[in-house]
């Protein structure tokens, strides 16, 4: 997934991460922290419900992007959001920004909070992250839901794609703000994306630690097909219909899947059309349970 995002940046392909704490504040959704190998992980926790929805944000954003889902689903489920290390309010004191490391972070949240019956929900690059986390701890996970990702599972990058991948990485290292701004405006925003959402995302991109943001995109060895087959659970997707999801590879690799589409949004359907998104997510959760 990360390789495909980088390829889009280069213009190569079309787009398709202890004990139970006491609740504090209104609905218990105040930021708290746990630690994984000395790295703080900031998160919010509604603190109730037999089934847990664990939301993981995508590239360069943070747990705050799930606010509409926290409000909607906390009445029925335990809802947890987390900042991936290197982003939001989580720590930066490590050098490993691979999918495997991020998967361990998600697992640490599940272990340290004693979570069972977990539905992992990952946006953008976090699709691979929640897949890795679920493959590590399948007994704790009811299922995974990808949000606008897994759009061409199993596709192989050509030599030209690989060359453009390294070109994009190099360009980001030299002018991160310019490259990412062009990327978001060209490939991740749609004509219906509200200006307020664009401003928020571009503002977060401008504040991010660029070295970590780039490093989190350089993990090129992740095998989605292998992990999906190992997990042996249906892959649920809630994707924008603006950029098609190529299901041929999933069918060819006999990966069970189900897709729900949110009509006419950019890469952030949970923010752009939260009502439609929450309804689709309710339907998927009902099937998983």
N, C-alpha and C positions, 0 to 999 in steps of 0.2 A: 504493500500500500504506500509506504513512504517513497519507494522508488518511483511510483507512478505520479505522486505529487510533485517530486522533483522534476520529473520529465515534463510535467505541465509547465513548471516554472521556466523551463528552457524552451517551451513551445514545441516539444517533440510529440506529445500525444494528448489526447483529450482526457480531462480529469474524470475521472470518474469520481491516550495514549492515558497488652496490659489489661487492664480491667475496663469494664464498661464505664465510660465517664458519666458523671451526673449531668443532667440537662441544665442549661443555663439560658436565661432570656426567654423571649416569646417563642413558644413551640419548640424550645430546645435547639433552635437552628443557629446558634452562635458559633463562630469558628473555634475549633479546638485543635489540639495537635497530638499526634502520636509520633513515634520515632522508628525508623527503619535503618539499622546499621549506622546510627548517629545522625541521620538526616530527618529533620522534622517534616511531617506530612500534615498540612492543614486540611481540616475537613469540617463539615457540618453534619449533624445527626439528629433526626427527629425523635429517635429513642423509643419507638414503639412499633408493634406489628410483628407477626410471625414470619412474614416474607419481607426481605430487604431488597430495595431497589438501590443499587450502587451506581451512581452516575460518574463517568470519567470524561473529562473535556478533551477537546482536540488541540491541535497545534497552536501555540502562542496565546491561547485564551486561558480561562480559569473556571473554577467551580461556580462562580456567580452567573454563568450563562444558563444554568439550570434553574433559576429562581422560579420561573412559571411552573416548572414540573414539581419543585419542592412544595409549592403552595397547593397544587392540584392533588398530588398523590399522598401527602402526609396524613390525610384523614383515614386512609385505608392501610397504608404500608409504612414500614420503617424506611425512611428515605435518607440516604447518605450521599453527599457530594464530596469530592476530594480535589485538592490541587496536586497535580503531578509535580514531583521535585523539579526545581528549576523554573517553575511557573507559579503565578499567583503568590500566595503567602507561604508556600513550602520552601524547604531549605535548598541550598545550592552546593553544599559542601561535599561534593563527590565528583568523579570524572567519568562515570559510566552512565550514558544516556541512551542505551539500547532498549529495544522492545523487551528483551528479557529482564533487564533491570526494572523497567517500569511495571512489567507484569508482577515482579516480586513485590513492588510497592503496593499494588492492589491486593495481593495475597496477604501482605502484612496487615492491612486494614481489616481484612476478613478474620485473620487469626487473632489479632489483638483485641478486636471487639467481639470475638466469639460468634461470628455470624454463620448462620445456617440458612438454607433455602434462599440463596442469593440470586437475583437476576442482575447480571452485569450489563450495563448500557454504555457503549463507547462511541463517541462522535469522532469522525474523521480519522486521524492517525490512531486514536484510542481504540478503534476496532481491533487492530492487531494486538494492542495491549491487553484488552479484556479477553481476547482469544488465548493469549499466552497465560494469563492468570487462571482462566478456567481450565486449561489443559494441565496446569500445575496442581489444581485442587478441584477436580471434577465432582467429588462427593459433596462439596459445599455449594455447588452452583446448579441452579435449576436450568439456566440457559443464558445465552448471550444475545444481545440485540445491538446491531450496528446501525449507526445514524449517518446517512449519506456517505457510505464507504463500501468496501468489498464490491466495487463496480466492475472489476474484471479479474476475478480470482483465477489464478493459474496462468495468466497471460505471461508470455516470455518477452523480455525486453530485447530488442534488436541491438546490433552493434551501434547503430546511430542513436538509439535511445540511451545506451550506456554512455556514449560520448557526450550527449547533451546533459545527462545527469551530472557528470563531473564539471561540465561547463557551468551549469546552474549553481552548483556548490561554490565554485570559484567566484562567480559573479556576486553571490550573496555575501561572501567573505569581504568583498571589496566595497559593495554598496547595498547593504541589507535593506535599508529603508526603501530605496528606489525599486529594487527587484521585487520585494514582497508587496509593495503598494500596487505595482503593475499587475502582479499575480492575482491579488484579491479582486481588483477592479475588472480584470479581464475574465477570470475563470471562476471565482467563488461568489461574486455578487451577481444578482440577476436584476433585470429592469424593475422588478417589483420590490427589491430589497430597500427597506426604509433608510433614509439618510442617517437617522439616529443609530441604526445598527452598524452601518458602514463606519460612522465616526467612532463608535465604541471599539470596533475591531481594529481599525487602523491606529487608534490611540494605544491599544494594548500592544500592537506590533511595534510601535515606536518606543515603548518602555521596556520591552523584553530584553533579557540578556542574550545578545545575538550569538555569542559563542555556543551557548547551550541550545538555542533554537536551531542553529545549523547542525550541531552535533546530533541532535535528536532526529535529524533527517538523513544522517549518513549511515544509518544501520541498514545495510543492503542485503543481509543474509537471511531474512526471515521468510520461512516457507509456509504460506497460508494453507495450502492444500494439505501438507503433512500434518499441521496442527489441527485442522478441521476434521481430518480423518481420525486422528488420535482422540479428539474430544468426543466424536461420534454422537453429536447432538444436532438438531436442526438449527440452521443459521437463520435468524430473523433479521430482516432489514427494514428500516423506515427511511426511504430515500426520496430526494427531490426527483421529479420526473423531467427536469430540464435537461440534464445529462443522462442518457440512458444507462441502465445497468445491463451489462452483457452477461447473461446467465449461461452461455454455452459452455464455459469452462467448468462451472459448478455441475452442470448436467453430465458433462463428459467424465468428470471425476467422481460422479455418484455422491455428491454432497447434497444432503437434503436442505432445502431452503424455502423461505416464504418472504415475499416482498410486499410492503405496503408503500404506496407512493403519496407524497404530499405535492399537490399540483402547484407549479409555477412559483418556486422559491429558489433562492440561491443555496449555498452550502450550509445554511444555518436554519433548517426548518423549525427547530424547537423555539427559536426566537422570532422568526419571520411570520409563522402561522401557528402560534402555540395552541390555539383551540383545536385545529385540525390535527396537529401533532399529538396532543394529549389523547385525543379520541383514538387515534391509530395505536398509540402505545397501550392504552387500556385494552384494546382488542388483543394485542399480542400477549400481554400479561395474562389475560384470561385464558388463553390457549395454553400458555406455559404452566399455569397452575392446575 
